[in-house]
Amino acid sequence: MDRSLVDKVWHRYIQSKVSLFVWRILRNRLPTQGNLLRRNIIHANNSLCVIGCDVTETASHLFLWCGNSFTLWSLIAAWLGLSLVHHNDLRQHYFQFGSMAGFPRSTHSYFTGIWYACV
């Protein structure tokens, strides 16, 4: 992962446990069913999303594409009056949302805070 992206995860106004959670999300270090399957901790028949999506549970699926998550991001975009491109990759989504092109740099921390709250 890009070193500057890792450095941007840590904010003095965000609780360290939240920053750690985001860091783990962006490094794909959460104990999702997909990661547990990859490490041979669970069997393939137990790797599907706990919501019942019939898709392997990954961090990207849980936080971007699962029904409630996708709806949340769509509502957030509508609330902010934005048109978002939904990425498959959490890092790309984080980078896009946190540094909105066309907005002043001073607003980037607000968008990043909203992203943290949503995940």
N, C-alpha and C positions, 0 to 999 in steps of 0.2 A: 504494500500500500504506500501511496505517496506520503512522505514524511511530513509535509506541510499539512496534510489532511489530519494526520494523527495529532499534530500540535494544536490544531483548531478545536479538537474535542474538549480540551481542558479549559474551562472558563472559571474565573474566580467568583462569578455570581451564580454559578450552577453548582449544586451539591456534588461532591466528588463521587458519591454512589451513582448518581445519574450519569455523570461523565464516564464512569467506569462501565456502566451498562451500554452506553452508546459506543464506547471504544470496543467492547466485546461484540456488539452487533456488527460494526464496520470491519472487524477482523474475523468475522464468522466463527466466533468462539462461544456461542450459546449452545446449550445442550438440546438442540432441536432433534427431532426424530431422525432427520437426514444425517446429521453429524454423528449421532449415536450408531446409526446403521453403518456409516462409513468406517467407524472404529470397531465394528463387530461387537457392540455391546447389546444391541437388540437384533431381532430377526426382521427380515424384509416385510413380513405380514404385519408388523407393528410400526411401520414407518410413515403411515399416512397421517395427514393433518388431523388434529384432535377435534376440529370443528366438523369434520365429515365431508371434506371437499374431494376426497379420493385422489389427492395429490400428495406427493412426498412433502413432509413438513420441513421447510427450510426457513431461514430467517427472512429471506426475500419474500417468500410466500406469506409468512405470518404477518410481516409488517408492511407489505405493499399490495399483495394480490388477493389475499383471503377476503371473503365477502365484506366483513366489517371494516377491515383496513382500507380496502379500495374505496368504500363508501366514505370513510373518514377523510381520506386525502382529497376526494372529489368535493366534499363539503368545505374543507379548509380552502381549497383553491377558489371555490365560488365565493366564500366569505371574504377572501382577500382580493377578489376580482382578478384572478390570475388564470392563465391557461397553462396547465402543466403537461409535460410529456412524462408519462409514467414509465420509468426505467425498470428493467428486470434486476438491476444491480443496486443494492442499498447504498453503496458508496457514491454512485452516480446520482442517485436520488438526493442524498445528503448534500452533495456538492452543488447540484442544481438548485435545491431549495434554499440552502444557506447563503448562496451568493447570486441572487437574482440579477441577471443582466439587465441593465437599464435603470436599476434602482441605485440610489446613492449608497456608498460604502457604509455609511452610518446606520442603514437599515438592516445590514446583513446579520448583525447580532440578534435583532428581533426575529428575523426569519429562522435563524438557527435555534433560538429559544422555543419557537413554535414547533419546530421539527422534534426537538427533545421532548416536549410535552406530548406530542402525538405518539411517539414510540413508547 
